[in-house]
Amino acid sequence: MARIAVIGAGTGAMAAAARLAVAGEKVTVYERSASYGGSVGRHEHEGFVFDTGPGLLHLPAVQRDLFVKTGKESLEQCVSLTQVDPASRHLFADGTAVSLPNASRAGVAAALDGALGAGAGARWSDFMDRARDAWDRSRRPLLEEPLRPDHRVLGRDPYPAVRQRRLLRPARQAGTVAEIGAWELADPRLAALLDGYALAHGLDPRTAPASAALLPYMEQTFGSWYVEGGMRELARAVYERCVARRVTFVFGAEAVRVVEKDGRAAGVELADGEVAEADRVVLGVRPRPGLVPGQVWGADDVAVRAGAAGRFTVLLSLRGGREADAVHRTVVHGADGAAEQEAVFGGRVAAHPTVTVLRPDDPATRPDAEHEAVTLTATTAPQGPVDWRDPEVRRRFADVLVERAAAAVPGLRERILHTEVRTPAETEAETGAEGGAVPPPALAGAAGAYLHPGNLTRLPGLYLAGGWAHPGGGLAHAGMSGTLVAGLVVEGDGFRGSR
């Protein structure tokens, strides 16, 4: 039985902890905050309950596999999952609106034809066919295997872009999300739809590789799911599974250094000076200088990604019940996507942000049927380039989000009882992520610029899990990282993923 120290209690780190405990290891998790879950948080106010992190679950098979492999009770026996249908409603700048059904390719095509005009559905369907090809080509090495030593093979974009013929000039192919929208989708509303998927994951459509097509493909193929009571219930279920498998949690224990001894990871030094000895260490937070030894990565390894974007969230307690035809998720697209992207990724405040409005039909989130809990979210520049601690900056941007969200929520301003604002500054304070940045998922292409450091480091005994490690951010990707770390620890460095 090996002693394993896990730094951080995010969902990816806890997934690794639960799997390692089942394998017979003695696992202790050290978490700097007072609770588990990392970015999967919760805010409560006078009977209103809000998620402060992800609001929906995609690719639930990752979580289902975790519960199957770590106990007798399935995921559905531990939380109540419901499919969100329609999966999303989209309001475009020209006034067009479309509701997309959940996990129905044919239904999405029909909805797009009906709202945007004949041919729109076919163009989106053709794009999704190419996205499926990219998924088939990259799924295993990108998501289901530890990062290969020859990771440069993932530098090639798997998306089969259409060659655009041009008179007397060389043919061109889309290499970025923005170019797919302009050259293949050929409708500014379809382009905005695709851009919205990238932006929601903290990716700049102007530079994100075409392989980001996997993001809408995964959502529209495997569906959008809501956990009753809020996504925090999923974090609770994973935590309780860890406890049932005899994982020990130490909260309020900030790790300041991975201890190295005789050329391998040998424990964790905590902020109070205590050293917790271990045979192996799993780092479930973003690696930073001082926390990890300098020789963890070599010149040929994938570098730790800089956080490009954060999230600004407004939590609204509303009087008045949710109307019967309300949609769980509405995306209000910005009037000028290019200007928004220039602002977000240029370190400024966007004047007309894309806003996601979440309105769960869940009695657990509100005091009674005469009230409603609504969450507004926009992707923003991180703390630093923008001072999100400035009260006036926070107030003005929150007001912009409310103004834009009014298109999705009837009588919104008049219904507000209480407003809670959360910015990248709060994310930084609570999770320790520099600038409050949110890690994006790993993507193939762009010469490997969108990959994350591998789960196996050059320091024997030190492993990486969570959103800042391969295969990147998001509930599904972080859960996969936990699977990969457990496989590497239990089966050795030659582990190549479950089959």
N, C-alpha and C positions, 0 to 999 in steps of 0.2 A: 504494500500500500504506500503510494507516494504522497507526500504532502504538497498540495498545490495551492498557491496563493493567487487569487483573482483580484485584480485592481479594477474597481468600478462595478456597479450593479445595474448597468443598462441591460436591455433585453438580449443583446448578443452575448455579453459576458455571462449572463445568467443561463443562457442556453448551453454554453460551454460547460458551466459549472454543473448543471443538472446531468448532462451526459457523462461527464467525468466521474461524478459521484456514483452513477449507476455502474460504471466500469470498475468500481471498488476503490477509487482514490479518495483521500481525505482532503476535502476542499473547503477553503475559507475565503470568503469574499470581503474585501475591504472597500468601503464606500465613504467618500468624503461628506456626503450629505446625510440627512436624517432618515432617508427612505430609499427604496429601490425604484427602478424603472428608467433612470436617466432622463432622456427627453420625453418619455411617455408619462407626462405629469397630469395633475388634476388641480382645478381651482374650484372652491365651493364658497358660495355667498348666499346666506339667508334662503336656503332651500334650492338654489340654482347650482348646477354642477356642469363644469366645462372640462373638456380635454385641452391641455396646453401644448400637446405635441401632435402626432398624427391623428387624424380624425377617422380614417378608414383603413381597412386591411385589404391588401391585394396579395395574390399568390398565397392563400391560406394553407396550401399544402405544406409549406415550410413549418408552420406552427403545428399542424396536424402530425407531421412526422416526429417533431420533438416530443409531443405527448405520447405517441405510440411507443417511442423508444425509451421513455423514462418512467412508465408506470402503467397501471391497468386502466385508469380513467382517460378517455379520449378528450380531445380539445372541446368537443361539443358537450361533454359531461361536466366540464369545468367552467365554461362561459357559454352564453347564448349568442350565437351568430345569426345574423339575418342578412340576406342579400338586399342591396339598395337598388330599387328600381322605380324610376329611371336612375341609371348610374350617375347622370349629371345633366344639368340644364345649362345651356350656354347662351349668354346675351352678348351680341356683337355690337360694335360701335355704330353700325348703320341701322340698328333697331331690330335686326333679324334675331330670332330666338329659335333654338332647337333643343329638344330633349332626347338624349341618347339612351336606349334601353341597355340593361345590364347583360353582358356576356352574350350578345347576339349580333354577329357580324351582319346578317341579312337585315336585322331590325335597324341597326345603325345606318346602313346604306339607304334604307327606305326613309328614315327620318331625315337624313341629309338631303335626299332628293326633294322631299316634301317642303323643307324649309328654305333650302338654298337654290333649288332649281334642278331640273333634270340634268344628270351627268355628274353631279357633285358626289352622289353615293358611289358611283362607279370609280371615280378618281380616288376616293378615299379607300375603297375596297382594293383597288390595284396597289395602292401604297401599302395597305396592310398585308397583302400577299408578299410583297417584297420584305416587309418587316418580319414576316414569318420565316422567310428564307434566312434572314440575318439571325433570328432566334435559333433556328436549327443549326446554323454554322457555328455559333458562338456560345450557346447555352452551357455546354459542359465545361470547356476550358475557362469561361468567364465567371460562371456561377457555382458550379458543382465540384470543381477541383481546386486544390491549393494552387496558388500562382506558380506557374512553371518557371524553372530556372531560365528557360529560353522564352521569357515573357514577351520578347519582341515580336513573336508571331501574332500577339494580340494587338500589335500596332497597326495591322492592316484592317481596314474597315470592312466588316462582313456584309454591309448593306449593298445590295445589287442595284445601284443607282441607274436610272434610265439615261442612255446617251441622248443628249439633245442636239439634233442636227441644226447647223447654222450655215446659211448660204455664204460660200467663199471664205468661211472661217472654220477653225478646228471645232469639232464637236465638244460639248462640255458635259460634265456629270456633277450632280449634287454631291458635295462633300460635307455639308453642314445641315443642321436642322432648318435654318433660314433658307438655304438654297433648295431644299426639298419643297418647302412651301411655295417658293417663287417659281421653280421650274417644273415641278411634277404635279403639285396640287392645283396650281394656276387659279386660285380663288383666294382673295385676301382673308375671307372668313375661315376657310379650311386651313390656311397658313396660320392664322391666329389660334385655331384649335390645336394645331401641332405645337406651336410655340408655347402654348399654355402648359402642355405636359412637361416640356423641358424646364420652363420657368418654375413650375411648382416643385421641381426637384433641385432647384438652385443652380440650374445650368443656363448659360447664355446661348440662346438659339443661334446667334451669329457665329459662334466658334465651336459649339458642341458638335461632335462628329455625327454623321448621318446615322450611325448605329444607335443613336438615342431613339430611333424608331421603335426599339424594343419596349420603351416605356408605355406608349399607348397600346402596343400589341399585348403586353402582359395584362394590362388593366382590362382591355376589351375582350380578351380571350378567357381569362380566369376569373373575372368579375370583381366587383367592389362589395366589400362586406363591412358590416357595422357590428360592434360588440355592444350588446345591451348593457346600459349602465356607463358606457363610455369606454374608450380604448384603454384607460387605466386598468380596467377589469382584466384585460389580457396580461398586463404586467403583473397584476396581483396573482393571477393563476400560475404564471411562470415562477414567481417567487415562492408560492406555496408548494409547487412541485419540487423546487430546490430544497425547501425545508423538509418536505416529506422524504427526500432522498438523503437527508442528514448533512446538507450543506450548512456551514456556519456563516452567519453574516455579522460583520462588525461595522456598525454605522458610526458616523462622526469620526472616521479614521482616514485621514488624508495621506495618501502615499506620496512621498517626496523623492524617493529614489529606489530603483531596482538594485538590489545588492548583488554584486558580482564577487565570486570567490573561485579561485583556481580555474579561471577561464569559462565559467558558466554562471547562469542566474541561480542565486542561492537564497533569495528572500526579498523582503520589502522593508524599507525603512519608512516609518510613519512620522508625521509632523511632530509628535510628542517625543521623538527620539527613540521609541521602541523599534526593535528590529524583529520582524516575524520571519523566522527561518522557513525555507521551503525547498523542495527538490525541483520544482518547476514554478514558473510565474507566467500567468496569462494577463496581458495588459489589455484591458477593455476600455481604455480612454485614449484620447489622442496623444500619441507620443510627442514629447517635448524635450528640449535640451535640459539636462540635469536629472530628468526622471529616468531616462534610459542611458546606458553607457554609449560612448561615442562610436564604438566599433560594431554596433548592431547592424548597420548597413554598409555595403560596399559601393563602389562607384557605379557598378552595373545594376544595382537594385532600384526599384521604384521608390521615389522620394515621397515623404509625407506631403500630401496635398495641402496647399494653402486654402483656407476657407474663403470662398468667393462671395457668398451671400448668406444672409440670415433671414429670420421671419419676424414680421410685425403682426401681432394678434390683438384683436379687440373682442372682449367678452361682454356680451350684452344681456342683461336681465330685462325681459320685456313683460309689460302688462298685456293682457289679451291672449287668447288661445291661438294655436297654430291652425291656419285654415286647412280645410280637408284636402285640397289639391296642392298643398305645399310640397316642394321638392327638397329632398335631403341635402343635396349639394348643387349649388348654382355658381357658375363661374361668370363674372362680369368682366369681359375683356376690355383692355385699354383702347383708347382711340388712336394711339400712336405707339405701336409695339416697339419700333426702332428707338424712339425717344425714351421709352420706359427702360429698355435694355441698356441704353447708354447711361442712364442715371443709376440704375441698380448696380451695374458692373463697373461703373466709373466712380463709385463712392459718393453718390448724391441721392437726394430724395426725389422720387418720381412724382411728377405732377398728376399723372393719370394712371395709377397702378391697376394691374389686373387683380381683382379681389375674388377670393373664394368664400362663399357664404355657406355655412353648415347649419342646418336646421333639423336635428334628429327628432324623429317622432318617438320619444322615449320618456315615459313618465318619471324615470329615475333622474332625469336632468332638470326637473322643474318642481316647484312647490305643489302645483295642481294644474288642472286642465285649463285654467284661466290665465296661465302664464307660459312663457316660452324662453328657452335658453338658446341664444344664437351666437355663433363664432364667426368672426371675419378675419381673414388671413391674407397677407400680401408678402411676396418675396422682396427683400430689401437689401441694401448695402449693410455690411456688418457694423458692429460698434467699432468706432475708431475713425474711419473716413466720415461717418455721420455720428454726431454725439447724441445718441438716443437717450442719454440721461437728462438732457435739456428738457425741462417741463414744457416749454413752448413748442419745441420741435415735435414732441410726443403728442401734444394736444392737437396741433394743426394736422398732423398726418392721420391721427385717429379720426378726426372730423372728415377728412377726405374719404377714408374708407367707409364711414357711415353714409356719406352722401352718395357714393357709388353703389353701396349695398341696398339703398332704398329702392333701386330698380327691381330687386329680387324679393323684398319684404315689404308688403303694403303698410303704409303709415308708420314706417320704422321710427322716425325721430320722435313722434308723439308717444310712442309706446315705451320708450327707454326709461327704466327705473334706476338702473345702476350700470356703470361702465367700468370695466377693468382693462387696463392696457398693459401688454407684455411686449417687450422689444428684445432685440439681440443683446442689449445690456443685461437684462434679466437672465437670458439664456447663458451668457458668459458667467454670471455670478453663480448660477445654480449647477451648471454642468462642468465648468472649467474650460469649455471650448473657447479658444482665442477668438475674440470679437463676437462671440455668440453665433459663429458660423455653423451651418448645418451641413454635414457631409453628404455629397451627392452619391448616387450609385456609380459603380465602376462601368466604364464603357470601353469597348474595343475601338480601334482606330486612332487617328490623330497621333500616330507614332508612340502610342502608350501614354499620352499625356493625361488621360482620364482613368488610369489605373490607380489602385491603392497599394500600399506596402503589403507584401505577402504575410501570411499567417505564421510562417516559419522564419525566424530571424537568424542572423549569423552568430548570435550569442546562444550557445547550447542552453536549452532549458527555458528560453524566453519565447513566448508566442503572442500573437496579436489577434484580438477579436473585436467585434463591434463595428460601428459605422466608419471609423477612420482606418480600418484594415480591409483587405480583400474579402468580399467583393463590393464593399462600399456601404453607403447609407441607405436608410429605409428599413422598415420592420422586417421585410422578407430577406433583404440582403444581409442585414445584421444577424438574423437567425441562421443564415447559411454559414456565416463566419464562425459561429459557435459550433456548428456541425464539423467544419473543417479542422478547427483547433482540436476538438475532442478526438477526431480520427488521427491526427498527427501525434498526439500524446500517447494514445492507446496503441496504435499500430506502428508508430515510428515514422521517421522522416520520409520513408518510401510510400506513405499513404497517398493514393491518387484519387480519393473520393469514393462515395458509396455507389454501388451499381445495382 
